[in-house]
Amino acid sequence: MMMARRARFALVLVCLALVSAACQIANLEEEQAQAERLPQTSFLYSADQSFIGELHAEQDRVVVSSQEIPEIVRQAVVAIEDQRFYQHQGIDLKALLRAAYIDATSGQIVEGGSTITQQYVKNVYVGGEQTIDRKLKEAALAWQLEKKYTKDQILTRYLNTVYFGEGAYGIQAAARAFFSRDAADLSLAQAALLAGLVSAPSDNNPFRHPNVATRQRNLVLDLMQEQDMIAQRAHRHAAKASLRLLPPPEREQETIAPYFIDYLKDWFLSNPHFGDSREERAKLLFEGGLRITTTLDPQMQQYAVRAVGSVLLYGNDPYGAMTVIDPRTGYVRAMVGGRNYYAKDDKIANLNLATGGSSGRPAGSSFKPFTLVAALENGISPDTVYSAPSQIRIPLDNGTVWEPANAEGSSSGSLTLEQATIGSVNTVLAPEGRAHYSASKAALENLTKTLAREMGPFGVRVNCLSPGLVRTGRAAHVSEERYQRTAEERALRREMLPEDLIGPLVFLCSDDARMVTGHTLVVDGGQIFV
């Protein structure tokens, strides 16, 4: 017995000597200066301050203040993780001696003995390498941390750092991940459940192991009662409660403006104002805990989605896109980049056609109306007849040959210029476009200037019901009644344009007009209002 006591006493002296030596090596101020900033989730808000999305990297974390963490959460974590938290000075010698003895006799690190302060130091400063040197450095920094901060400050920092599972770092993210509520609103049973996850987030995950999680929760409640943190009645009530997990519904995780958010991310990551490199900008955006207020108008976004959907009704229709911009400020108010961003069976669902994706998008058939305009300005009648074979060859100035063909290899014999425009016949309009390239380019530039002049504060209407004819003028107010037309009526109007012309025209008006004029656009039925 005497020998055992002497051995323990010697071990205490050795531990204290090692910690003292480590204190001379490890410096808290230096470690804090070199430590990476704690990753935090960034939040996006619309122009009216309503929430539209969040951005984070691997760690989903929302740092909260001490006042936002209930006392029952603090008590639950202390009860299960560090019962002597309020008595020790960062190092619990009893636990440390027990751990050191087991580690020494086994020849490896098998016992933790870490206090909450040490766990915080490990998470933020020294990492989790299983070595004696790391443990000594951890203990030394924990000792210094206790000299600098209050217990409340240390516990708050710890609760904002620790991992609870389900990608949630910190108590606020955990409360949202498991119960869809703020940390401040957690009940006793919920607080005990989350406290029980800290030691083994995966093994105790209530979604995958509900029975294990329940036992761990009740253990926390037992320890809280033993330490006089809660009354017997409260313990009994919480222990009988079901888990009542409530993760955020998948639909709630879907934003109203996914294409707009993608556009914002691309803009942010390519803007040198937010960092010298793309990596620096990504770190700021996904880990900087930003609160970003955007120009998005939620109501206008809903109208834009509805407008695009009212033109392209069927699954085999071309895709449509739209960007809505306030002409007075240039602010993007709405953006629709495709049919359904969240469609799991659509390989291009996430491609933002409003911006042309990452590499732009060919104008395609949307330039055929300008070919017609150029032809008309050069004195060619819409009734002029042209041959319309399935494919033709056109020599180019660089010595190569362009071989445009009609959709599906169709041949139409002879067509007037008007009929070819209505049918979107490539083998008629391609040579016309080539012949009048300079005039067509000039016509497009003149049209753009005309649109910009005639826009005024209410925008310009581009009437696509008469294929190939672009009319300018003030756009009338798009009333709710227009959106209530039957599907049959909208389909009939849609058929007045050829299949391969609808999508490009929508794109032209939504993207090219936006880029050139920066004005508002609405699509309704077969008409496009810019």
C-alpha positions in Angstrom: 0.0 0.0 0.0 2.8 2.3 1.0 4.7 1.6 -2.2 1.6 2.3 -4.2 1.1 5.7 -2.5 4.7 6.6 -3.1 4.4 5.6 -6.7 1.4 7.8 -7.2 3.1 10.7 -5.4 6.1 10.3 -7.6 3.8 10.2 -10.6 2.2 13.5 -9.5 5.6 15.2 -9.2 6.6 13.9 -12.6 3.3 15.1 -14.2 3.7 18.5 -12.6 7.3 18.8 -13.7 6.4 17.9 -17.3 3.5 20.3 -17.4 5.7 23.0 -16.0 8.3 22.3 -18.6 5.7 22.3 -21.3 4.4 25.7 -20.2 7.9 27.1 -21.0 7.6 25.7 -24.5 3.9 26.2 -25.3 2.7 29.9 -25.4 -1.0 30.6 -25.6 -0.6 34.0 -27.2 1.5 32.5 -30.0 -0.9 29.6 -30.6 -3.9 32.0 -30.8 -2.1 34.2 -33.3 -1.3 31.2 -35.5 -4.6 29.4 -35.1 -7.0 29.2 -38.1 -10.2 31.2 -37.7 -13.1 29.0 -36.6 -15.1 28.1 -39.7 -18.7 29.5 -39.6 -21.7 29.2 -41.9 -22.6 32.1 -44.1 -26.3 33.1 -44.5 -28.0 34.7 -47.5 -30.9 37.1 -47.3 -33.2 38.7 -49.9 -33.7 42.4 -50.4 -36.6 42.3 -47.8 -34.3 40.4 -45.3 -36.0 37.1 -45.6 -33.7 34.0 -45.5 -32.9 32.4 -48.8 -30.0 30.1 -48.2 -26.8 29.2 -46.3 -23.3 28.3 -47.4 -20.7 26.3 -45.6 -17.9 24.0 -46.3 -17.3 20.8 -44.3 -18.2 22.4 -41.0 -21.7 23.7 -40.5 -21.3 26.1 -37.5 -23.1 29.1 -36.2 -21.4 30.8 -33.3 -23.7 31.9 -30.5 -23.2 34.0 -27.4 -23.2 32.8 -23.8 -26.7 34.3 -23.4 -28.0 32.1 -26.2 -27.0 28.9 -24.6 -29.4 27.7 -21.9 -28.1 26.7 -18.4 -29.4 23.2 -18.9 -27.2 22.7 -21.9 -24.2 23.9 -20.0 -25.0 21.6 -17.0 -25.6 18.6 -19.3 -22.3 18.9 -21.0 -20.4 19.5 -17.8 -22.1 16.5 -16.1 -21.1 14.0 -18.8 -17.8 15.6 -20.0 -16.1 17.2 -17.1 -17.8 17.0 -13.7 -15.0 18.9 -11.9 -15.0 21.7 -14.6 -15.7 24.4 -12.1 -13.1 23.2 -9.6 -9.9 22.6 -11.6 -7.6 25.1 -13.4 -7.7 23.5 -16.8 -6.1 20.3 -15.7 -7.9 17.7 -13.6 -5.0 16.1 -11.7 -7.1 13.2 -10.5 -8.3 12.3 -14.0 -4.8 13.1 -15.4 -3.1 10.8 -13.0 -5.6 8.0 -13.7 -5.0 8.5 -17.4 -1.2 8.7 -17.1 -1.0 5.6 -15.0 -3.1 3.6 -17.5 -1.2 5.0 -20.4 2.2 4.3 -18.8 1.4 0.7 -17.9 -0.1 0.0 -21.4 2.7 1.8 -23.3 0.3 3.8 -25.4 -2.4 6.5 -25.1 -5.6 4.6 -24.2 -7.1 6.9 -21.6 -8.2 10.5 -22.2 -8.6 12.3 -18.9 -9.1 15.5 -20.8 -11.0 18.4 -19.3 -13.4 20.5 -21.3 -10.7 23.2 -21.4 -8.2 20.6 -22.8 -10.7 19.4 -25.3 -11.2 22.9 -26.5 -7.4 23.4 -26.8 -7.2 20.1 -28.8 -10.0 21.2 -31.2 -8.6 24.7 -31.8 -4.8 24.6 -31.3 -3.0 21.3 -31.0 -5.0 18.7 -32.9 -5.6 15.1 -32.0 -2.2 13.5 -32.5 -1.9 10.6 -30.0 1.5 11.4 -28.4 2.8 12.3 -25.0 4.2 15.6 -26.3 0.9 16.7 -27.7 -0.9 15.9 -24.4 1.7 17.9 -22.4 1.3 20.8 -24.8 -2.5 20.5 -24.5 -2.3 20.6 -20.7 0.0 23.6 -20.6 -2.2 25.6 -23.0 -5.3 24.6 -21.0 -3.6 25.9 -17.8 -2.8 29.2 -19.5 -6.3 29.4 -21.0 -7.9 29.2 -17.6 -5.7 32.1 -16.4 -7.0 34.3 -19.3 -10.7 33.5 -19.6 -13.6 32.8 -17.2 -15.2 29.4 -16.9 -18.3 30.8 -18.7 -16.2 32.1 -21.6 -14.3 28.8 -21.9 -17.5 26.7 -21.9 -19.1 29.0 -24.5 -16.1 28.6 -26.7 -16.1 24.9 -26.3 -19.8 24.6 -27.1 -19.3 26.6 -30.3 -16.5 24.3 -31.3 -17.3 20.7 -30.5 -18.7 18.2 -33.1 -22.2 16.7 -32.5 -22.6 14.6 -35.6 -24.7 15.1 -38.8 -22.2 17.7 -40.0 -23.1 20.0 -37.1 -20.3 21.8 -35.3 -21.3 23.8 -32.3 -24.5 23.7 -30.2 -26.5 26.0 -32.5 -26.0 23.9 -35.6 -26.6 20.7 -33.6 -29.9 22.1 -32.3 -31.0 22.8 -35.8 -29.7 19.5 -37.2 -31.5 17.3 -34.7 -34.5 19.4 -33.6 -34.9 22.2 -36.1 -34.8 24.8 -33.4 -32.3 27.3 -31.9 -30.1 26.3 -29.0 -31.8 28.8 -26.8 -35.1 26.8 -27.1 -33.8 23.3 -26.2 -35.6 21.3 -23.6 -33.9 19.3 -20.8 -34.3 16.0 -22.7 -32.9 17.6 -25.9 -30.0 19.1 -24.1 -29.1 15.8 -22.5 -29.3 14.0 -25.8 -27.0 16.5 -27.5 -24.5 16.4 -24.5 -24.4 12.6 -24.9 -23.3 12.8 -28.5 -20.0 14.7 -27.8 -18.0 11.7 -26.8 -19.0 9.5 -29.8 -21.1 11.4 -32.4 -21.3 8.5 -34.8 -21.9 5.7 -32.3 -24.5 7.6 -30.4 -26.3 9.2 -33.5 -30.0 9.0 -32.6 -31.0 8.8 -36.3 -29.1 5.6 -36.8 -28.9 4.2 -33.2 -32.0 5.5 -31.3 -31.7 3.0 -28.5 -28.1 3.7 -27.8 -28.8 7.5 -28.0 -31.6 7.1 -25.5 -29.4 5.2 -23.0 -26.7 7.8 -23.4 -29.2 10.6 -22.9 -30.6 9.0 -19.7 -27.0 8.6 -18.4 -26.5 12.3 -18.8 -29.8 12.9 -16.9 -28.7 10.5 -14.1 -25.4 12.4 -13.8 -27.2 15.7 -13.7 -29.4 14.5 -10.9 -26.5 13.1 -8.9 -24.8 16.4 -9.1 -27.9 18.3 -8.0 -28.3 20.0 -11.3 -31.9 18.9 -11.8 -34.7 17.7 -9.5 -36.0 14.1 -9.5 -39.2 15.1 -11.0 -37.5 16.8 -13.9 -35.3 13.8 -14.4 -38.2 11.4 -14.4 -40.1 13.5 -17.0 -37.1 13.9 -19.3 -36.1 10.3 -19.1 -39.6 9.2 -20.2 -39.7 11.5 -23.2 -39.4 10.2 -26.6 -36.5 11.4 -28.8 -38.8 13.5 -31.0 -36.1 14.2 -33.5 -37.0 16.8 -36.1 -34.4 17.3 -38.7 -34.9 20.2 -41.2 -37.3 18.9 -43.9 -35.6 18.3 -47.2 -37.9 20.8 -48.9 -36.9 23.5 -46.5 -33.3 23.0 -47.5 -34.4 24.0 -51.1 -34.0 27.7 -51.7 -36.5 29.7 -53.8 -33.6 30.9 -56.0 -31.0 28.2 -56.5 -29.7 29.6 -59.8 -29.4 33.0 -58.3 -27.4 31.7 -55.4 -25.1 29.8 -57.8 -24.7 33.0 -59.8 -23.8 34.9 -56.6 -21.2 32.2 -55.6 -19.6 32.4 -59.0 -19.5 36.2 -58.9 -18.1 36.2 -55.3 -15.4 33.6 -56.1 -14.2 35.5 -59.2 -14.2 38.9 -57.5 -10.7 40.0 -56.4 -12.2 42.4 -54.0 -12.9 39.5 -51.7 -9.4 38.0 -51.8 -6.3 37.7 -53.9 -7.0 34.1 -54.9 -10.0 31.9 -55.5 -9.1 29.8 -52.4 -9.1 32.9 -50.2 -12.5 34.0 -51.5 -13.9 30.5 -51.0 -12.7 30.5 -47.4 -14.3 33.8 -46.8 -17.6 32.8 -48.4 -18.0 29.3 -47.0 -16.2 29.7 -43.7 -16.4 33.4 -42.9 -19.8 33.5 -41.2 -21.0 36.2 -43.5 -24.5 37.7 -43.5 -25.1 38.6 -47.1 -28.1 40.7 -48.1 -28.8 40.3 -51.8 -30.9 42.2 -54.4 -33.3 39.3 -54.9 -37.0 40.1 -54.7 -38.8 36.9 -53.4 -42.2 37.8 -55.0 -40.6 38.7 -58.3 -38.7 35.4 -58.2 -42.0 33.5 -57.8 -43.4 35.4 -60.8 -40.4 34.7 -62.9 -40.6 30.9 -62.1 -44.2 31.0 -63.0 -43.7 32.9 -66.2 -41.0 30.6 -67.6 -43.2 27.6 -66.6 -46.2 29.1 -68.5 -44.3 29.0 -71.8 -42.6 25.6 -71.6 -45.3 23.2 -70.4 -44.1 19.8 -71.3 -41.2 17.5 -70.3 -39.9 17.4 -73.9 -40.1 21.2 -74.3 -36.8 23.2 -74.6 -35.5 24.7 -71.4 -36.2 28.4 -70.7 -34.3 30.9 -68.6 -34.9 34.4 -67.3 -33.1 37.2 -65.5 -34.9 40.2 -64.1 -33.0 43.4 -63.5 -34.1 46.8 -62.2 -33.2 49.3 -64.9 -32.7 52.1 -62.4 -30.0 50.4 -60.4 -28.9 47.3 -62.3 -29.8 45.1 -59.4 -30.7 41.5 -60.2 -34.2 41.0 -58.8 -34.9 37.4 -60.0 -33.3 34.6 -61.9 -34.5 31.4 -63.4 -31.8 29.2 -64.9 -33.7 26.1 -66.0 -36.7 23.8 -65.4 -36.1 22.4 -61.9 -32.8 22.8 -60.1 -33.6 20.0 -57.7 -34.7 17.4 -60.3 -32.6 14.3 -59.5 -33.3 12.6 -62.8 -32.2 15.7 -64.9 -28.5 15.7 -65.7 -28.4 19.4 -66.6 -30.8 20.5 -63.8 -28.0 22.6 -62.1 -26.8 24.2 -65.3 -27.7 27.9 -65.1 -29.0 28.8 -68.6 -29.7 32.3 -67.6 -25.9 32.9 -67.5 -24.9 30.3 -70.0 -23.5 28.0 -67.3 -19.7 28.2 -66.8 -18.8 28.5 -70.5 -21.6 30.6 -72.0 -24.2 29.4 -74.4 -24.5 29.7 -78.2 -27.2 32.1 -79.4 -28.3 29.5 -82.0 -31.7 30.1 -83.6 -32.3 33.3 -81.6 -30.3 35.2 -84.3 -32.6 34.2 -87.1 -35.0 37.1 -86.6 -32.0 39.4 -87.0 -31.1 37.7 -90.3 -34.7 38.5 -91.4 -34.4 42.1 -90.3 -31.1 42.4 -92.2 -32.7 40.9 -95.3 -35.6 43.3 -95.1 -33.3 46.3 -94.7 -31.5 45.2 -97.8 -34.7 45.2 -99.9 -35.4 41.5 -99.9 -39.1 40.8 -99.7 -40.5 38.2 -97.1 -42.1 36.6 -100.2 -38.8 35.8 -101.9 -38.6 32.1 -102.6 -35.5 30.0 -101.7 -34.5 26.4 -102.1 -34.6 24.6 -98.8 -32.6 21.3 -99.0 -31.7 19.2 -96.0 -28.0 20.5 -96.0 -25.9 23.0 -97.8 -22.2 24.0 -98.1 -21.1 27.6 -97.6 -17.4 28.5 -98.2 -16.0 30.8 -95.5 -13.4 33.6 -95.7 -10.8 31.5 -93.8 -10.9 28.8 -96.5 -13.0 26.3 -94.5 -16.5 25.2 -95.4 -19.6 25.5 -93.2 -22.2 22.8 -93.7 -25.4 23.8 -91.9 -28.3 21.3 -91.9 -31.9 21.4 -90.9 -33.3 19.8 -87.8 -33.6 16.0 -88.2 -32.3 16.3 -91.8 -35.6 17.6 -93.1 -36.0 19.0 -96.7 -38.8 21.5 -97.6 -38.3 22.0 -101.3 -38.9 25.7 -101.8 -39.9 28.2 -99.1 -40.5 32.0 -98.9 -38.2 33.9 -96.5 -41.2 34.4 -94.2 -42.0 30.6 -94.2 -38.4 29.7 -93.6 -38.3 32.1 -90.6 -41.5 30.7 -89.2 -40.2 27.1 -89.7 -36.7 28.0 -88.5 -35.2 26.5 -91.6 -31.4 26.6 -91.3 -30.6 26.0 -95.0 -32.5 29.1 -96.0 -31.5 31.5 -93.2 -27.9 30.4 -93.0 -26.9 31.7 -96.5 -29.0 34.8 -96.0 -27.3 35.5 -92.7 -23.9 34.9 -94.4 -24.8 37.2 -97.3 -26.0 40.0 -95.0 -23.6 39.4 -92.1 -22.5 43.0 -91.8 -26.0 44.4 -92.2 -27.3 41.8 -89.7 -24.7 42.8 -87.2 -25.5 46.5 -87.7 -29.2 45.7 -87.4 -28.6 43.9 -84.1 -26.6 46.9 -82.8 -29.3 49.4 -84.0 -32.0 47.2 -82.4 -30.1 47.1 -79.1 -29.8 50.9 -79.1 -33.5 51.2 -80.0 -34.5 48.9 -77.1 -32.4 50.9 -74.7 -33.9 54.2 -75.9 -37.5 53.1 -75.8 -37.3 51.2 -72.6 -38.2 54.0 -70.3 -38.9 53.0 -66.7 -41.3 50.2 -67.5 -39.3 48.1 -69.9 -39.6 46.9 -73.5 -42.0 44.3 -74.9 -40.6 41.8 -77.4 -43.5 40.1 -79.1 -42.4 36.7 -80.2 -45.8 35.6 -81.4 -45.0 36.8 -84.9 -41.9 34.8 -85.5 -39.0 36.9 -86.7 -40.6 40.2 -85.9 -39.3 42.2 -82.9 -41.4 45.1 -81.9 -40.4 47.6 -79.3 -42.7 49.6 -77.0 -43.7 50.0 -73.4 -44.7 46.8 -71.7 -48.1 46.7 -70.1 -48.4 45.6 -66.5 -48.4 41.8 -66.3 -51.6 41.0 -64.4 -52.4 38.0 -62.4 -55.1 37.1 -64.9 -52.5 36.4 -67.5 -51.1 33.6 -65.4 -54.4 31.9 -65.1 -54.8 30.9 -68.8 -55.5 27.3 -69.3 -52.8 24.9 -70.4 -54.5 24.4 -73.7 -54.5 28.1 -74.5 -50.9 28.4 -73.6 -49.9 25.4 -75.6 -51.8 26.8 -78.7 -49.9 30.0 -78.4 -46.6 28.1 -77.9 -47.1 26.2 -81.2 -47.0 29.5 -83.1 -43.2 29.3 -82.7 -41.1 26.3 -83.9 -39.7 24.1 -81.2 -36.0 25.1 -81.7 -36.8 28.8 -81.7 -38.7 29.0 -78.4 -35.9 28.3 -76.0 -33.3 30.4 -77.8 -35.6 33.4 -78.0 -36.4 33.1 -74.3 -32.6 32.9 -73.7 -32.0 35.9 -76.0 -34.5 38.0 -74.2 -33.5 36.9 -70.7 -29.8 37.0 -71.1 -28.7 39.0 -74.1 -31.2 41.7 -73.5 -30.2 41.8 -69.8 -26.6 42.1 -70.7 -27.2 44.8 -73.2 -29.9 46.8 -71.6 -30.1 45.7 -68.0 -33.9 45.8 -67.9 -36.8 43.8 -66.5 -38.1 40.8 -68.3 -41.3 38.7 -67.9 -42.3 35.7 -70.1 -46.0 35.0 -70.4 -47.7 32.5 -72.8 -45.9 32.9 -76.1 -44.7 36.4 -75.4 -41.5 37.6 -73.9 -41.6 40.9 -72.1 -38.3 42.6 -71.5 
